[in-house]
Structure formats: structure tokens, C-alpha cells
Amino acid sequence: MKTATALLACLFVLCAPAAFAEPPPALSSPFATVIAVPDDARTLLVMSDTVRLLVSGAQTGGAYAVAEIVSPAGSGPPPHVHADEDEIFYVLEGSVELFDGEKRSIVGPGSVAVLPRGRVHGYRNAGTTPLRMLLVLAPARFAQYFEALDKLGKDATPQRATELGRDFHLQFMPPPQAPR
């Protein structure tokens, strides 16, 4: 129940400004009714991470997607910038180093990170056990990047991921400098 409440809070933070920009003439919501069960999730291999697509853009009219990400120790994407998507991460298990620009934080279960589009950010599993997080992407189109990397299978290399990222307005950046 705690996870569901946190996910709803994340979605509210992400979509509330658009939903309340002008008073609606009647009760309305940017959300579609979606009830997702574990057996319906699509499991993707994205480089070294496992991504379970729990709610797809097809289910939400493209407004958002929800995924569970499992990253092995030391794993995570390099610093990158999304031109089109906002991301919300909710840590379920493990320890994650999150970075947004120059700010770095190591957080654990129950922590939430809101990472807006247009900012350099990334994460790395900072623990010795698998990291498990929920990810909300808005809009949902970026989930197609995960699907495209999964289709590459063993041919998914950092270079191919970078090339493919251009189609999704994703730019990878040089790794951050170690603190001195």
C-alpha cells in the first residue's frame, strides 16, 4: 500500500500543474483508469538493467508510463539529458546514487527523486545488492527507447544506445568527475 500511495503522489506532482492550470468546467483528470497486474508487465533487458513496463503509453494515451527498474550493483546509465521527458523515481530496495547537475545524493528505500527534463542527471546502484525502483516517465514515449534497446539484445552497446538516443531527444554526457 505504501508503494501505491507513493506512486500516486509522484503522479500527482508530475501532472498536477497541467491539470490545474485553469479551473476545469467539470471534474476531469489527465489520467486514464489503469489497473495493472504483474503478469501483464512486459520485461525488457536494457543494457545491464531489467525494466518491467508496468503501465505503457498505449494504456495512458501517451501521458505517462510506469516501469520497475532493477539494476545490478554498480550499474546505471551515464549522465544524460532528456529534452522531452520528466522522470520520477521511487526507491523500493537498495541504495542509489542520484545526481542532478552537480548535486549528488545517496538514498535508500522510500526516497523519491523528481528529475525534470532539460537537466543533466543519472543514477548508479551504490550498493552491493540489486537496486529496485519505480519509474514514472511523462510523457510515455521514452519507454519506446527501452523497447528499442531490448530488441538490440546482445548488440546493445553504449555506442548503439547513444545513436538510438538521438531519435528520442536523449543526449549522453561525459561521466561526472569524482569528488576531490
DRENPA-3360 file (N, C-alpha, C; in nm, 2 decimals, always signed):
BEGIN
1 = MKTATALL = +0.08/-0.12/+0.00/+0.00/+0.00/+0.00/+0.09/+0.13/+0.00 ~ +0.20/+0.12/+0.07/+0.29/+0.23/+0.08/+0.34/+0.27/-0.06 ~ +0.38/+0.17/-0.14/+0.43/+0.19/-0.27/+0.32/+0.25/-0.36 ~ +0.20/+0.20/-0.35/+0.09/+0.26/-0.43/+0.07/+0.41/-0.40 ~ +0.07/+0.44/-0.27/+0.05/+0.57/-0.22/+0.16/+0.66/-0.27 ~ +0.29/+0.62/-0.27/+0.40/+0.70/-0.32/+0.39/+0.72/-0.47 ~ +0.35/+0.62/-0.54/+0.34/+0.63/-0.68/+0.23/+0.73/-0.72 ~ +0.11/+0.73/-0.65/+0.01/+0.82/-0.68/+0.06/+0.97/-0.64;
9 = ACLFVLCA = +0.13/+0.98/-0.54/+0.19/+1.11/-0.50/+0.28/+1.16/-0.61 ~ +0.37/+1.07/-0.66/+0.46/+1.10/-0.77/+0.38/+1.15/-0.90 ~ +0.28/+1.08/-0.93/+0.20/+1.11/-1.05/+0.13/+1.25/-1.03 ~ +0.08/+1.27/-0.91/+0.02/+1.40/-0.88/+0.11/+1.51/-0.89 ~ +0.23/+1.50/-0.84/+0.34/+1.61/-0.85/+0.37/+1.63/-1.00 ~ +0.38/+1.53/-1.08/+0.41/+1.54/-1.22/+0.30/+1.61/-1.30 ~ +0.18/+1.57/-1.28/+0.07/+1.61/-1.36/-0.02/+1.72/-1.31 ~ -0.01/+1.75/-1.18/-0.10/+1.85/-1.12/-0.09/+1.99/-1.18;
17 = PAAFAEPP = +0.03/+2.04/-1.21/+0.03/+2.17/-1.27/-0.05/+2.18/-1.40 ~ -0.04/+2.08/-1.49/-0.11/+2.09/-1.61/-0.26/+2.07/-1.58 ~ -0.30/+1.99/-1.49/-0.44/+1.96/-1.46/-0.51/+2.08/-1.40 ~ -0.43/+2.17/-1.33/-0.50/+2.28/-1.26/-0.45/+2.41/-1.31 ~ -0.40/+2.42/-1.43/-0.36/+2.54/-1.49/-0.48/+2.64/-1.50 ~ -0.60/+2.59/-1.54/-0.72/+2.66/-1.55/-0.83/+2.58/-1.48 ~ -0.92/+2.64/-1.41/-1.02/+2.56/-1.34/-1.10/+2.48/-1.45 ~ -1.12/+2.35/-1.43/-1.19/+2.27/-1.53/-1.34/+2.30/-1.52;
25 = PALSSPFA = -1.41/+2.30/-1.63/-1.55/+2.32/-1.62/-1.63/+2.21/-1.55 ~ -1.57/+2.10/-1.54/-1.63/+1.98/-1.47/-1.52/+1.90/-1.42 ~ -1.54/+1.81/-1.33/-1.44/+1.72/-1.28/-1.37/+1.65/-1.40 ~ -1.24/+1.66/-1.41/-1.17/+1.59/-1.51/-1.03/+1.55/-1.46 ~ -0.96/+1.46/-1.53/-0.83/+1.41/-1.49/-0.75/+1.39/-1.61 ~ -0.61/+1.41/-1.59/-0.53/+1.38/-1.71/-0.50/+1.23/-1.71 ~ -0.55/+1.15/-1.62/-0.53/+1.01/-1.61/-0.64/+0.92/-1.67 ~ -0.60/+0.81/-1.73/-0.69/+0.71/-1.77/-0.70/+0.61/-1.66;
33 = TVIAVPDD = -0.81/+0.53/-1.64/-0.81/+0.43/-1.55/-0.73/+0.31/-1.60 ~ -0.63/+0.28/-1.52/-0.54/+0.16/-1.55/-0.52/+0.08/-1.43 ~ -0.55/-0.05/-1.44/-0.53/-0.14/-1.33/-0.43/-0.24/-1.39 ~ -0.31/-0.24/-1.34/-0.20/-0.32/-1.39/-0.17/-0.44/-1.30 ~ -0.16/-0.56/-1.35/-0.13/-0.67/-1.26/+0.01/-0.72/-1.31 ~ +0.09/-0.78/-1.22/+0.23/-0.82/-1.25/+0.24/-0.91/-1.38 ~ +0.14/-1.00/-1.40/+0.15/-1.08/-1.52/+0.14/-1.01/-1.65 ~ +0.08/-0.89/-1.65/+0.07/-0.81/-1.77/+0.19/-0.73/-1.80;
41 = ARTLLVMS = +0.29/-0.72/-1.71/+0.41/-0.64/-1.73/+0.49/-0.70/-1.84 ~ +0.56/-0.62/-1.92/+0.65/-0.66/-2.02/+0.79/-0.64/-1.97 ~ +0.87/-0.75/-1.97/+1.01/-0.74/-1.92/+1.11/-0.72/-2.03 ~ +1.19/-0.62/-2.01/+1.29/-0.58/-2.11/+1.43/-0.58/-2.05 ~ +1.52/-0.61/-2.13/+1.66/-0.61/-2.09/+1.72/-0.48/-2.16 ~ +1.76/-0.39/-2.07/+1.81/-0.26/-2.12/+1.95/-0.24/-2.07 ~ +2.05/-0.28/-2.15/+2.19/-0.28/-2.12/+2.20/-0.38/-2.00 ~ +2.25/-0.34/-1.88/+2.26/-0.44/-1.77/+2.14/-0.44/-1.68;
49 = DTVRLLVS = +2.04/-0.35/-1.71/+1.92/-0.33/-1.62/+1.81/-0.42/-1.68 ~ +1.72/-0.46/-1.58/+1.59/-0.52/-1.62/+1.48/-0.42/-1.60 ~ +1.41/-0.39/-1.70/+1.30/-0.30/-1.70/+1.17/-0.37/-1.72 ~ +1.08/-0.36/-1.62/+0.94/-0.42/-1.64/+0.85/-0.31/-1.66 ~ +0.79/-0.30/-1.78/+0.70/-0.20/-1.82/+0.56/-0.23/-1.76 ~ +0.53/-0.17/-1.65/+0.40/-0.20/-1.58/+0.28/-0.13/-1.64 ~ +0.30/-0.01/-1.68/+0.19/+0.07/-1.75/+0.25/+0.14/-1.87 ~ +0.20/+0.11/-1.99/+0.25/+0.16/-2.11/+0.18/+0.29/-2.15;
57 = GAQTGGAY = +0.24/+0.36/-2.25/+0.18/+0.48/-2.30/+0.05/+0.44/-2.38 ~ +0.04/+0.32/-2.43/-0.08/+0.28/-2.50/-0.20/+0.28/-2.40 ~ -0.17/+0.25/-2.28/-0.27/+0.24/-2.17/-0.31/+0.38/-2.12 ~ -0.22/+0.48/-2.14/-0.25/+0.61/-2.08/-0.27/+0.72/-2.19 ~ -0.28/+0.69/-2.31/-0.29/+0.79/-2.42/-0.16/+0.86/-2.44 ~ -0.05/+0.80/-2.40/+0.08/+0.86/-2.41/+0.12/+0.96/-2.30 ~ +0.03/+0.98/-2.20/+0.06/+1.08/-2.10/+0.17/+1.04/-2.01 ~ +0.18/+0.91/-1.97/+0.29/+0.86/-1.89/+0.30/+0.71/-1.90;
65 = AVAEIVSP = +0.42/+0.66/-1.85/+0.44/+0.52/-1.84/+0.50/+0.49/-1.70 ~ +0.48/+0.37/-1.65/+0.53/+0.33/-1.52/+0.61/+0.21/-1.54 ~ +0.73/+0.20/-1.49/+0.82/+0.09/-1.50/+0.89/+0.06/-1.37 ~ +0.92/-0.07/-1.35/+1.01/-0.11/-1.24/+1.15/-0.14/-1.30 ~ +1.25/-0.08/-1.24/+1.38/-0.09/-1.29/+1.46/-0.17/-1.18 ~ +1.53/-0.28/-1.23/+1.62/-0.35/-1.14/+1.76/-0.34/-1.20 ~ +1.85/-0.28/-1.12/+1.99/-0.26/-1.16/+2.09/-0.33/-1.07 ~ +2.18/-0.41/-1.13/+2.28/-0.48/-1.05/+2.38/-0.38/-0.99;
73 = AGSGPPPH = +2.45/-0.43/-0.89/+2.55/-0.34/-0.82/+2.64/-0.27/-0.92 ~ +2.66/-0.14/-0.89/+2.75/-0.06/-0.98/+2.69/-0.01/-1.11 ~ +2.57/-0.06/-1.14/+2.51/-0.03/-1.27/+2.43/+0.10/-1.27 ~ +2.40/+0.15/-1.39/+2.32/+0.27/-1.40/+2.36/+0.34/-1.53 ~ +2.27/+0.43/-1.58/+2.31/+0.50/-1.71/+2.41/+0.61/-1.68 ~ +2.48/+0.64/-1.78/+2.57/+0.76/-1.77/+2.49/+0.89/-1.76 ~ +2.55/+1.00/-1.72/+2.48/+1.12/-1.72/+2.42/+1.15/-1.85 ~ +2.29/+1.20/-1.85/+2.22/+1.23/-1.97/+2.12/+1.34/-1.95;
81 = VHADEDEI = +2.06/+1.39/-2.06/+1.96/+1.49/-2.06/+1.85/+1.45/-2.15 ~ +1.73/+1.45/-2.10/+1.61/+1.43/-2.18/+1.55/+1.57/-2.22 ~ +1.52/+1.58/-2.35/+1.46/+1.71/-2.40/+1.31/+1.71/-2.37 ~ +1.25/+1.59/-2.37/+1.11/+1.58/-2.37/+1.04/+1.52/-2.25 ~ +1.12/+1.45/-2.16/+1.05/+1.37/-2.06/+1.09/+1.42/-1.92 ~ +1.00/+1.41/-1.83/+1.03/+1.43/-1.68/+1.03/+1.29/-1.63 ~ +1.11/+1.26/-1.52/+1.11/+1.13/-1.46/+1.09/+1.15/-1.31 ~ +1.03/+1.05/-1.25/+1.01/+1.04/-1.11/+1.06/+0.90/-1.07;
89 = FYVLEGSV = +1.15/+0.89/-0.98/+1.20/+0.76/-0.93/+1.16/+0.74/-0.78 ~ +1.11/+0.62/-0.75/+1.08/+0.58/-0.61/+1.16/+0.46/-0.58 ~ +1.24/+0.47/-0.48/+1.33/+0.36/-0.45/+1.26/+0.26/-0.36 ~ +1.25/+0.13/-0.41/+1.19/+0.02/-0.34/+1.29/-0.06/-0.26 ~ +1.40/-0.09/-0.32/+1.50/-0.17/-0.25/+1.64/-0.12/-0.29 ~ +1.74/-0.13/-0.20/+1.88/-0.10/-0.24/+1.91/+0.04/-0.21 ~ +2.03/+0.08/-0.26/+2.09/+0.21/-0.24/+2.13/+0.27/-0.37 ~ +2.09/+0.39/-0.40/+2.11/+0.45/-0.53/+2.18/+0.59/-0.51;
97 = ELFDGEKR = +2.28/+0.61/-0.59/+2.34/+0.74/-0.60/+2.27/+0.82/-0.71 ~ +2.21/+0.92/-0.68/+2.14/+1.01/-0.78/+2.22/+1.13/-0.80 ~ +2.23/+1.18/-0.93/+2.30/+1.30/-0.95/+2.21/+1.38/-1.05 ~ +2.21/+1.51/-1.01/+2.13/+1.61/-1.09/+2.22/+1.73/-1.10 ~ +2.28/+1.75/-1.22/+2.38/+1.86/-1.23/+2.50/+1.82/-1.15 ~ +2.54/+1.91/-1.06/+2.65/+1.89/-0.97/+2.61/+1.83/-0.83 ~ +2.48/+1.82/-0.81/+2.43/+1.76/-0.68/+2.43/+1.61/-0.68 ~ +2.49/+1.55/-0.58/+2.48/+1.40/-0.57/+2.42/+1.37/-0.43;
105 = SIVGPGSV = +2.34/+1.26/-0.43/+2.28/+1.21/-0.31/+2.28/+1.06/-0.32 ~ +2.31/+1.00/-0.20/+2.29/+0.85/-0.19/+2.17/+0.83/-0.10 ~ +2.07/+0.76/-0.16/+1.94/+0.74/-0.08/+1.90/+0.60/-0.09 ~ +1.80/+0.56/+0.00/+1.76/+0.43/+0.00/+1.61/+0.42/-0.01 ~ +1.55/+0.30/+0.03/+1.41/+0.27/+0.02/+1.32/+0.38/+0.07 ~ +1.22/+0.41/+0.00/+1.12/+0.52/+0.04/+1.16/+0.65/-0.01 ~ +1.28/+0.67/-0.07/+1.32/+0.80/-0.13/+1.25/+0.82/-0.26 ~ +1.23/+0.95/-0.29/+1.17/+0.99/-0.42/+1.26/+1.09/-0.48;
113 = AVLPRGRV = +1.28/+1.08/-0.61/+1.36/+1.19/-0.69/+1.27/+1.23/-0.81 ~ +1.25/+1.36/-0.82/+1.18/+1.42/-0.94/+1.29/+1.48/-1.02 ~ +1.31/+1.43/-1.14/+1.41/+1.48/-1.23/+1.35/+1.54/-1.36 ~ +1.34/+1.67/-1.37/+1.28/+1.74/-1.48/+1.36/+1.73/-1.61 ~ +1.29/+1.74/-1.72/+1.35/+1.74/-1.85/+1.45/+1.86/-1.86 ~ +1.55/+1.85/-1.95/+1.64/+1.96/-1.97/+1.76/+1.97/-1.87 ~ +1.76/+1.88/-1.78/+1.87/+1.88/-1.68/+1.96/+1.76/-1.69 ~ +2.09/+1.77/-1.67/+2.18/+1.66/-1.67/+2.15/+1.58/-1.54;
121 = HGYRNAGT = +2.13/+1.45/-1.56/+2.11/+1.37/-1.44/+2.14/+1.22/-1.47 ~ +2.14/+1.14/-1.37/+2.16/+1.00/-1.38/+2.16/+0.93/-1.25 ~ +2.18/+0.80/-1.25/+2.18/+0.73/-1.12/+2.28/+0.61/-1.14 ~ +2.32/+0.56/-1.02/+2.41/+0.44/-1.02/+2.37/+0.36/-0.89 ~ +2.36/+0.23/-0.91/+2.34/+0.14/-0.79/+2.46/+0.16/-0.70 ~ +2.45/+0.22/-0.58/+2.56/+0.24/-0.50/+2.58/+0.13/-0.39 ~ +2.49/+0.03/-0.40/+2.50/-0.08/-0.30/+2.57/-0.21/-0.36 ~ +2.56/-0.31/-0.28/+2.61/-0.44/-0.32/+2.50/-0.54/-0.36;
129 = TPLRMLLV = +2.38/-0.50/-0.35/+2.26/-0.58/-0.38/+2.19/-0.51/-0.50 ~ +2.10/-0.59/-0.57/+2.02/-0.52/-0.67/+1.94/-0.40/-0.62 ~ +1.94/-0.30/-0.70/+1.86/-0.18/-0.68/+1.73/-0.20/-0.75 ~ +1.62/-0.17/-0.68/+1.48/-0.18/-0.74/+1.41/-0.05/-0.72 ~ +1.36/+0.01/-0.83/+1.30/+0.14/-0.83/+1.17/+0.14/-0.92 ~ +1.08/+0.22/-0.88/+0.97/+0.25/-0.98/+1.00/+0.38/-1.05 ~ +0.97/+0.38/-1.18/+1.00/+0.50/-1.26/+0.87/+0.54/-1.33 ~ +0.84/+0.67/-1.32/+0.73/+0.73/-1.39/+0.79/+0.82/-1.49;
137 = LAPARFAQ = +0.75/+0.80/-1.62/+0.80/+0.88/-1.73/+0.68/+0.96/-1.79 ~ +0.70/+1.09/-1.81/+0.60/+1.17/-1.87/+0.66/+1.27/-1.96 ~ +0.61/+1.26/-2.09/+0.52/+1.17/-2.15/+0.58/+1.03/-2.16 ~ +0.50/+0.94/-2.21/+0.54/+0.80/-2.21/+0.63/+0.76/-2.33 ~ +0.65/+0.84/-2.43/+0.72/+0.80/-2.55/+0.86/+0.74/-2.52 ~ +0.92/+0.78/-2.41/+1.06/+0.74/-2.39/+1.07/+0.59/-2.35 ~ +0.95/+0.53/-2.31/+0.95/+0.39/-2.29/+0.99/+0.31/-2.41 ~ +0.96/+0.37/-2.53/+0.99/+0.31/-2.66/+1.14/+0.29/-2.68;
145 = YFEALDKL = +1.22/+0.38/-2.61/+1.37/+0.37/-2.62/+1.41/+0.24/-2.54 ~ +1.35/+0.21/-2.43/+1.38/+0.09/-2.36/+1.34/-0.03/-2.45 ~ +1.23/-0.03/-2.52/+1.19/-0.14/-2.60/+1.29/-0.15/-2.72 ~ +1.34/-0.04/-2.78/+1.43/-0.05/-2.89/+1.56/-0.11/-2.84 ~ +1.61/-0.07/-2.72/+1.74/-0.13/-2.67/+1.72/-0.28/-2.64 ~ +1.60/-0.32/-2.59/+1.57/-0.46/-2.57/+1.58/-0.54/-2.70 ~ +1.53/-0.48/-2.81/+1.53/-0.55/-2.94/+1.67/-0.57/-2.99 ~ +1.76/-0.48/-2.95/+1.90/-0.50/-2.99/+1.97/-0.62/-2.92;
153 = GKDATPQR = +1.92/-0.66/-2.81/+1.97/-0.77/-2.74/+2.12/-0.76/-2.71 ~ +2.20/-0.86/-2.75/+2.34/-0.85/-2.72/+2.42/-0.75/-2.80 ~ +2.35/-0.70/-2.91/+2.41/-0.59/-2.99/+2.40/-0.45/-2.93 ~ +2.33/-0.45/-2.81/+2.32/-0.32/-2.74/+2.45/-0.28/-2.68 ~ +2.51/-0.18/-2.73/+2.64/-0.13/-2.68/+2.62/+0.02/-2.64 ~ +2.71/+0.07/-2.56/+2.69/+0.22/-2.53/+2.69/+0.30/-2.66 ~ +2.76/+0.27/-2.76/+2.76/+0.35/-2.88/+2.62/+0.34/-2.95 ~ +2.57/+0.22/-2.96/+2.43/+0.20/-3.02/+2.33/+0.27/-2.94;
161 = ATELGRDF = +2.34/+0.26/-2.80/+2.24/+0.33/-2.71/+2.25/+0.48/-2.74 ~ +2.37/+0.53/-2.76/+2.38/+0.68/-2.78/+2.32/+0.72/-2.92 ~ +2.35/+0.64/-3.02/+2.29/+0.66/-3.15/+2.14/+0.66/-3.15 ~ +2.08/+0.55/-3.08/+1.94/+0.53/-3.07/+1.88/+0.65/-2.99 ~ +1.95/+0.69/-2.89/+1.90/+0.80/-2.80/+1.87/+0.93/-2.88 ~ +1.94/+0.95/-2.99/+1.91/+1.08/-3.06/+1.77/+1.08/-3.12 ~ +1.72/+0.96/-3.15/+1.58/+0.95/-3.20/+1.48/+0.99/-3.09 ~ +1.52/+0.99/-2.97/+1.43/+1.01/-2.85/+1.47/+1.14/-2.78;
169 = HLQFMPPP = +1.55/+1.22/-2.85/+1.60/+1.35/-2.80/+1.67/+1.33/-2.66 ~ +1.75/+1.23/-2.66/+1.83/+1.19/-2.54/+1.98/+1.22/-2.57 ~ +2.04/+1.29/-2.49/+2.19/+1.32/-2.51/+2.27/+1.27/-2.39 ~ +2.36/+1.18/-2.41/+2.45/+1.14/-2.31/+2.57/+1.24/-2.29 ~ +2.61/+1.25/-2.17/+2.71/+1.35/-2.13/+2.84/+1.27/-2.08 ~ +2.95/+1.34/-2.07/+3.07/+1.28/-2.01/+3.04/+1.24/-1.87 ~ +3.11/+1.14/-1.82/+3.09/+1.10/-1.67/+3.13/+1.21/-1.58 ~ +3.06/+1.22/-1.47/+3.09/+1.33/-1.37/+3.23/+1.30/-1.31;
177 = QAPR = +3.30/+1.41/-1.27/+3.43/+1.40/-1.21/+3.41/+1.34/-1.07 ~ +3.50/+1.26/-1.02/+3.50/+1.21/-0.89/+3.52/+1.32/-0.79 ~ +3.45/+1.32/-0.67/+3.47/+1.43/-0.58/+3.61/+1.43/-0.53 ~ +3.67/+1.55/-0.50/+3.81/+1.56/-0.46/+3.82/+1.58/-0.31;
% end
